[in-house]
Amino acid sequence: MSATQNKEEVGIVSLDADFDRLIGSSAGMRKLLVDATGQQTFHEAGVYLSKHDKVYLSSNRLTDSKHGQRALIVGVPLRQIPAAATVDAATSQDGILPELSADEQKTLWSQLEIIEDLPEHLAMPNGATNWDDDSLLWCEQGLDSRNVASTLVIHNVDGHKTKSALTNFEGKPFSSLNDVVRHPTTGCVFFTDPDYGVEQSFKSHEKEYAPNGVYIWNPATNQVKLVDDANYVKPNGVTFVPSAANDGSGLLITTDTGRFRFHRNADMGDFYVDDHGPSVIYSYAVHADSNSKDGLPAVDVESRREFAPSTSGVPDGIHVDMQGNVWAGHGNGVHVYQPQSDGSGKLIGKFVLPGGKGVANFCWAGKTSSGQYRQLLFAEDELWEVLIGVNGHD
């Protein structure tokens, strides 16, 4: 699913003084790579493995005569990214820095780790999160043509060994797992399961699947629980905003991208926009671990409220910075929201890509040599870098 939308403002758009303080006076953004073939190589996940100094991400759905529908995993070696020019008012009124030269792009392309023959249990990977220093946890959507089920998959990048970790809910298979995040104090895993794979024609429409919803899984006990499936059309992005108490409490943040739909067909599904479908970010209160009776984070489902509507396309991947602000991929870039006391979010700024390019997902990726924090933005056939003064996590 591509989040591209009509263009409006371009570059770094500040809507609040808190945003200016957050990103710093030297914030900038630049295009790193363009896939000259138009292939949507840079799409989802985005997991920074600091030990390996790499970011791993997944492509959008691709197709060819040999494989049918498929996806790639791409590793971006951060040390191969050339240093950016210094941002100042004289060189960049909108925060957009010069993109890499043709030679620099060619060199960086040659250093990418592009995995076409995916390891066992992986065929259509989508969202992912950190698992350990050498591993990430994928949401595998599944692919019927290769008899690959939709599962949570642990992927060790040393040798690319994989393990299927969770395959079903109450005996019903997942339809097409989408996004995932770990709860920081319990290690439990929040994840989402929409049925995009059915609409996009790579999963059967004749099976009975687990409900479209938000789930939580305890890896220690293998217990899995449906947190909420009420009023969701396409539950998608998920992240967690920890409270300052560091006691497991905070906000569970999710997105519903039900405005973007597909008519199932014999190919890859026909995309359409459902004007009445949801395009929204939700929040739930999560209580301290001491309130849990089953080892799972205590999510107050009744507290669910609209955190923020989307003003551009649909809100897809979401992550949180170290100050508790929520960053979301939208139809024109990345939007930044400041949580309010009532559980809603205030839009304080945007990173808007030229040409109306959408960002399905993104991730923080350590520090640059200049001391700024780096984000990588995945804009389908383009890879962007954002340089800012605040760090973040999944």
Secondary structure, DSSP 8 states (H G I E B T S, - for coil): --------S-EEEE-SHHHHHHH-TT-EEEEEEE-TT----B-EEEEEETTTTEEEEE---EEETTTEEE--EEEEEGGGS-------TTT-SSSB-----HHHHHHHHHH-EEE-S--TT-SSEEEEEEEETTEEEEEE--BGGGTB--EEEEEETTTTEEEEEE-EETTEE-S----EEE-TTT--EEEEE--HHHHTTSS-SSS----SEEEEEETTTTEEEEEE-TT-SSEEEEEEEE-TT-SS-EEEEEEE-TTEEEE--SSS-EEEE-TTS--EEEEEEEE-GGG-SSSS-EEEEEEEEEEEE-SSS----EEEETTS-EEEEETTEEEEEEE-TTS-EEEEEEEE-GGG---SEEEEEEE-TTS-EEEEEEEBTEEEEEEES--EE-
